[in-house]
Amino acid sequence: MTQNSSYTNLTLSSKWDELLQEAHRKKVLEYMPLIVVLFVLVVVGLIGNILTILFYGFKIKKTPTFVLILLLAIVDLIVCCLAFTTIADLCVNIMFTSEILCKCMYFLDHWLMLSSVLILWIISIHRYRRICKPLGRQLDERSAKIVVVMTTTLSMVYCIHVFIIYKPVKLNISTSDDSVPIVVGHYCTNTDDPDIRDVLITFHIIDIVSILFCFATFVFTYGNIWRTVRRHTRTATTLKQAVPSSSTVKRTIPIQNNLEQTSTVSSKDNISTETTTTQMQMSNITTLGVSLRQGNDLGQSVGDSENESTTSVPKDNQNKFKSQNAQKDLSSSKASEDQKVHAASKSSTTLTRERNITLMMFAVTVGLVVCFTPYFIGTVGTRALSSTNESELNIGNELALRFPFFNSIINPIIFCVFNPQYRRYVLGKLAACLLRRK
């Protein structure tokens, strides 16, 4: 009897192992499309983040915003490297039994993803102060690095709770064998220990509040930036319409030169004749009329005509001096108008550059929101509000839990779309690689 019982137990154990292996293979085949897509995207993310680090680290002038983008690319590169662990997790699935690997893997994932979110949070505040509060205190390169180090350290300390709430848990897997309808596998996820369920719920609430706070900050900062840019654009348009064009200023100079020549010729005629005749008086009246029609000042024209009729050389010198002063006034007026136009143009160029950078970072932030929303729905909805069961292993839920990795993958693509310099740099590198292969 003892031998028969032992033989039966051995047979059931062997059959149980076979059924578990079969269930494991089915899960691998089910996850295979996700594994292949994730692997390809991770490779793209690795290449993209390396190029981003090279470009913003060595190929462009350092600014606080670009330093933050460089640090974000470094974090994203590490996240892409860690994505291979989540691919391995999909391959192992229900055979995951190592508690240390489970805790370390999710600790690193949570730490670096939270650091990525906080860097984008810092960038949104910096862009807000750069555009909406330009006269206030701004981040410089050194302070930007210090802030990132502080937030990264803070996120690391916070993510220590992962070592408490994550571990491989038992999971009942249905089989097609009537004699052994259920086999027990192990899956790395939130603990199902009822003693620390309250701790698990508390940390989930903190996560939700934190992410909502970050999202509210994004809405506030980029909403105010949008309003400020619109207001500046309207002001710049109004100033452009108010400042006279340079062609108008240029047209006034020939008119003044004609007036000076007319005044000089009239003075020379009066000096040579030293007599006033009716014809010269008629000529002076005609000249005065022409001057008035050309836009000369009324009082000055009358005064010049009266001085010319007295035939004195010093008065002629005075007229020349006045003409020179008038020309200098016109030149200074033209220079002042040119300065206004140049200042308006420079301000418009700076505003356009800042707007493009802000638009790029806004697109990155939208990508963050899109990638993290399914993750929090899957984490809180599926794991916190229900017990661990086989439905947690469906491919839709596994895809949602891997969505934050996509944020680190698509960031270089967004930079490439919105930054022409970076796009040319990437295309140049790709063309160089293709030429080397040939």
C-alpha positions in Angstrom: 0.0 0.0 0.0 2.8 2.4 0.9 4.6 1.6 -2.4 1.3 2.1 -4.4 0.6 5.4 -2.6 4.1 6.6 -3.3 3.9 5.6 -6.9 0.6 7.4 -7.3 2.0 10.6 -5.8 5.0 10.4 -8.1 2.8 10.0 -11.1 0.6 12.9 -10.1 3.6 15.1 -9.4 5.1 14.2 -12.8 1.8 14.9 -14.5 1.4 18.1 -12.6 4.8 19.3 -13.9 3.9 18.4 -17.4 0.7 20.3 -17.2 2.5 23.3 -15.7 5.0 23.2 -18.5 2.2 23.0 -21.1 0.4 26.0 -19.5 3.7 27.9 -19.6 4.3 27.2 -23.2 0.8 28.3 -24.0 1.4 31.6 -22.2 4.6 32.1 -24.1 2.9 31.6 -27.4 0.1 33.9 -26.3 2.6 36.6 -25.3 4.9 36.1 -28.4 3.4 39.1 -30.4 3.9 41.4 -27.4 7.4 40.0 -26.8 8.5 40.6 -30.4 7.0 44.1 -30.6 8.4 45.1 -27.3 11.8 43.8 -28.3 11.9 45.8 -31.5 10.7 49.0 -29.9 13.3 48.6 -27.1 16.1 48.4 -29.6 14.7 51.5 -31.3 14.5 53.2 -27.9 18.1 52.3 -27.1 19.4 53.7 -30.4 17.2 56.8 -30.1 18.3 57.6 -26.5 21.9 57.1 -27.3 21.7 59.6 -30.2 19.8 62.0 -28.0 22.6 61.8 -25.4 25.2 62.4 -28.0 23.3 65.3 -29.6 22.2 67.2 -26.5 25.5 66.3 -24.6 28.1 67.2 -27.3 26.5 68.7 -30.4 24.6 71.7 -29.1 25.1 74.6 -26.8 24.2 73.8 -23.2 21.1 75.5 -21.7 19.1 74.4 -18.6 16.3 73.0 -20.8 18.8 70.9 -22.9 20.6 69.7 -19.7 17.2 68.5 -18.4 16.5 66.8 -21.7 20.0 65.2 -21.6 19.3 63.8 -18.1 15.9 62.6 -19.2 17.5 60.7 -22.1 20.0 59.1 -19.7 17.2 57.9 -17.5 15.2 56.7 -20.5 18.2 54.8 -21.8 18.5 52.9 -18.5 14.7 52.2 -18.6 15.1 50.8 -22.1 17.8 48.5 -20.8 15.6 47.4 -18.0 12.8 46.6 -20.5 14.7 43.4 -21.3 14.0 42.2 -17.8 10.2 42.7 -18.4 10.6 40.8 -21.7 12.2 38.0 -19.7 9.3 38.2 -17.2 6.9 37.6 -20.1 8.9 34.6 -21.2 9.0 33.1 -17.7 5.4 34.2 -16.7 3.9 31.5 -14.4 7.3 29.9 -13.7 8.6 33.0 -11.8 9.8 31.8 -8.3 12.8 34.0 -7.4 11.7 36.5 -4.8 14.9 38.5 -4.9 14.8 39.0 -8.6 11.1 39.9 -8.4 11.7 42.6 -5.8 14.9 44.1 -7.5 13.3 44.1 -10.9 10.2 46.1 -9.9 12.2 48.4 -7.6 14.4 49.5 -10.5 11.4 49.8 -12.8 9.4 51.9 -10.4 12.4 54.1 -9.4 13.5 55.0 -12.9 10.0 55.5 -14.2 9.2 57.8 -11.3 12.4 59.7 -11.9 11.4 60.2 -15.6 8.0 61.6 -14.5 9.7 64.0 -12.0 12.2 65.2 -14.6 9.3 66.1 -16.9 7.6 67.7 -14.0 10.7 69.9 -13.4 10.9 70.7 -17.1 7.2 71.9 -17.2 7.9 74.2 -14.2 11.1 75.5 -15.8 9.3 76.2 -19.1 6.5 78.0 -17.2 9.0 80.3 -15.4 11.0 80.8 -18.6 8.1 82.1 -20.6 5.5 83.4 -18.0 8.0 84.7 -15.4 11.1 85.7 -17.4 12.2 88.3 -14.9 12.0 85.9 -12.0 14.6 83.4 -10.7 15.5 80.8 -13.3 17.3 77.5 -13.3 20.8 77.4 -14.6 22.8 74.3 -15.7 24.2 73.6 -12.2 20.9 74.0 -10.3 19.1 71.9 -13.0 21.5 69.0 -12.3 21.1 69.4 -8.5 17.3 69.4 -8.7 17.3 66.3 -10.8 19.7 64.5 -8.4 17.5 65.5 -5.5 14.3 64.3 -7.1 15.9 61.1 -8.3 17.2 60.4 -4.7 13.7 61.1 -3.3 12.1 58.8 -5.8 14.6 56.0 -4.9 13.8 56.4 -1.2 10.0 56.3 -1.9 10.3 53.2 -4.1 11.9 51.1 -1.3 8.3 50.1 -0.4 8.4 47.9 -3.5 10.5 45.4 -1.5 7.6 45.1 0.9 4.6 44.8 -1.5 6.1 42.8 -4.4 6.9 39.1 -4.4 6.0 35.9 -6.4 2.5 34.9 -5.6 0.7 31.6 -6.2 -1.6 31.5 -9.1 -4.1 28.8 -10.0 -3.9 27.8 -13.7 -6.7 25.9 -15.4 -5.8 22.8 -17.4 -7.5 20.6 -20.0 -6.9 17.4 -18.0 -9.9 16.3 -15.9 -7.8 14.3 -13.5 -5.7 17.5 -12.7 -8.0 20.4 -13.5 -5.8 23.1 -11.8 -2.0 23.5 -11.4 -0.3 26.1 -9.3 2.1 28.5 -10.9 4.0 31.6 -9.5 3.8 35.1 -10.9 5.7 38.2 -9.8 3.2 40.9 -8.7 1.7 42.6 -5.7 1.6 40.5 -2.6 -1.7 38.8 -1.7 -0.8 38.6 2.0 -3.9 39.9 3.9 -1.7 41.2 6.7 -0.2 43.9 4.6 -3.2 44.6 2.4 -3.7 48.0 4.1 -0.1 48.9 3.4 -0.6 48.0 -0.3 -3.8 50.1 -0.5 -2.1 53.0 1.2 0.8 53.1 -1.3 -1.6 52.8 -4.2 -3.5 55.9 -2.9 -0.2 57.7 -2.6 0.7 56.8 -6.2 -2.7 58.0 -7.5 -2.5 61.3 -5.6 1.1 61.9 -6.8 0.4 61.2 -10.4 -2.8 63.4 -10.3 -0.7 66.2 -8.8 1.8 65.9 -11.6 -0.9 65.9 -14.2 -2.5 69.0 -12.6 0.9 70.7 -12.7 1.2 69.9 -16.4 -2.2 71.4 -17.0 -1.5 74.5 -15.0 2.0 75.2 -16.5 1.3 74.5 -20.1 -2.1 76.2 -20.0 -0.5 79.4 -18.7 2.3 79.1 -21.3 -0.3 78.8 -24.1 -2.1 81.9 -22.9 1.2 83.9 -22.5 2.4 82.9 -26.0 -0.9 84.0 -27.5 -0.7 87.3 -25.7 2.9 87.9 -26.8 2.0 87.0 -30.4 -0.8 89.5 -30.4 1.4 92.2 -28.9 4.2 91.5 -31.5 1.7 91.8 -34.3 0.4 95.1 -33.0 4.0 96.5 -32.7 4.8 95.4 -36.2 1.8 97.3 -37.5 2.6 100.4 -35.4 6.3 100.7 -36.4 6.6 102.5 -39.7 8.4 100.6 -42.5 12.0 101.5 -43.5 10.8 102.4 -47.0 8.7 105.3 -45.5 11.8 106.6 -43.8 13.9 106.3 -46.9 11.3 108.2 -49.0 11.6 111.2 -46.7 15.3 111.6 -47.3 15.2 112.5 -51.0 12.5 115.0 -50.2 14.7 116.8 -47.7 17.7 116.7 -50.1 15.6 118.4 -52.8 14.6 121.1 -50.3 18.2 121.7 -49.4 19.3 121.9 -53.0 16.4 124.4 -53.7 17.3 126.5 -50.8 21.1 126.5 -51.7 20.4 127.5 -55.4 18.1 130.3 -54.3 20.8 131.6 -51.9 23.5 131.6 -54.6 21.3 133.5 -57.0 20.5 136.1 -54.5 24.2 136.6 -53.6 25.4 136.9 -57.3 22.7 139.5 -58.3 22.7 141.4 -55.0 19.4 142.9 -56.2 15.8 141.8 -55.8 13.8 141.8 -59.0 10.2 140.8 -59.7 11.4 137.7 -61.5 13.5 136.5 -58.5 10.6 137.2 -56.2 8.3 135.1 -58.4 11.0 132.4 -58.5 11.3 132.4 -54.7 7.5 132.3 -54.4 7.4 129.4 -56.8 10.2 127.6 -54.9 8.3 128.2 -51.6 5.2 126.7 -53.2 7.2 123.6 -54.4 8.7 123.2 -50.9 5.3 123.4 -49.3 3.8 120.9 -51.7 6.7 118.5 -51.0 5.9 118.5 -47.3 8.4 121.0 -45.9 7.6 122.8 -42.6 5.6 126.0 -43.2 7.4 128.2 -40.7 10.9 127.1 -41.8 10.1 127.7 -45.5 8.9 131.2 -44.9 11.9 132.0 -42.7 14.3 130.7 -45.3 12.7 132.8 -48.1 12.9 135.9 -46.0 16.6 135.3 -45.2 17.4 134.6 -48.8 15.9 137.9 -49.9 18.4 139.9 -47.7 21.4 138.4 -49.6 23.8 137.7 -46.7 26.4 135.0 -46.8 26.3 134.1 -43.0 22.6 133.4 -43.3 23.4 131.0 -46.1 25.8 129.2 -43.8 23.1 129.1 -41.2 20.7 127.5 -43.7 23.3 124.8 -44.5 23.8 124.2 -40.8 20.1 123.8 -40.3 19.9 121.5 -43.3 22.7 119.4 -41.8 20.9 119.2 -38.5 17.7 118.3 -40.2 19.5 115.5 -42.0 21.0 114.3 -38.8 17.6 114.3 -37.1 16.3 112.2 -40.0 19.2 109.8 -39.7 18.8 109.4 -36.0 15.1 108.9 -36.4 15.7 106.3 -39.0 18.3 104.6 -36.7 15.7 104.6 -33.9 13.1 103.1 -36.1 15.5 100.4 -37.3 16.4 99.6 -33.7 12.7 99.2 -32.9 12.2 96.9 -35.9 15.4 94.9 -35.0 14.3 94.6 -31.4 10.8 93.5 -32.4 12.3 91.0 -34.8 14.7 89.6 -32.2 12.0 89.3 -29.7 9.8 87.5 -32.2 12.7 85.1 -33.0 13.3 84.3 -29.3 9.6 83.8 -28.7 9.4 81.4 -31.6 12.4 79.4 -30.4 11.0 79.2 -26.9 7.6 78.3 -28.2 9.0 75.4 -30.3 11.0 74.0 -27.4 7.9 74.3 -25.2 5.7 72.6 -27.8 8.2 69.7 -28.0 8.2 69.2 -24.2 4.4 69.5 -24.2 4.3 66.6 -26.7 6.6 64.6 -24.5 4.3 65.2 -21.6 1.3 64.2 -23.5 3.1 60.9 -24.4 3.8 60.4 -20.7 0.1 60.8 -19.8 -0.9 58.4 -22.5 1.6 55.8 -21.5 1.1 55.9 -17.8 -2.8 56.0 -17.7 -3.3 52.4 -18.8 -0.6 51.3 -16.3 -2.3 52.9 -13.3 -5.7 51.5 -14.4 -4.2 48.0 -14.7 -2.3 48.3 -11.4 -5.0 49.8 -9.3 -8.0 48.4 -11.0 -6.9 44.8 -11.5 -4.4 44.2 -8.7 -5.5 46.3 -5.8 -9.3 45.9 -6.1 -9.3 42.2 -6.9 -7.6 39.1 -5.7 -4.8 37.5 -7.8 -6.3 35.2 -10.4 -5.7 33.9 -13.9 -7.4 36.8 -15.6 -4.5 39.0 -14.5 -2.4 37.2 -17.0 -4.4 38.1 -20.1 -2.4 39.8 -22.8 -4.4 43.1 -22.6 -3.5 43.6 -18.9 0.1 42.6 -19.6 0.3 45.2 -22.3 -1.1 47.9 -20.1 1.4 47.1 -17.4 4.3 47.5 -19.9 3.0 50.8 -21.3 5.4 53.0 -19.2 8.3 51.5 -21.1 6.8 53.0 -24.3 7.2 56.5 -22.9 11.0 56.1 -22.7 11.0 54.6 -26.2 8.9 57.3 -28.0 10.7 60.4 -26.4 13.6 60.4 -29.0 11.0 60.1 -31.8 9.2 63.2 -30.5 12.5 65.1 -30.3 13.2 64.1 -33.9 9.8 65.3 -35.0 9.9 68.7 -33.3 13.6 69.6 -33.5 15.0 70.0 -37.1 18.6 70.1 -35.9 18.2 66.8 -34.1 16.4 65.3 -37.0 19.2 66.2 -39.4 21.7 64.8 -37.0 19.8 61.5 -36.7 19.4 61.3 -40.5 23.1 62.0 -41.0 24.0 59.2 -38.6 21.7 56.7 -40.3 23.0 57.7 -43.7 26.6 57.2 -42.5 25.7 53.7 -41.2 24.2 52.8 -44.5 27.2 54.0 -46.5 29.5 52.0 -44.3 27.6 48.8 -45.0 27.8 49.4 -48.7 
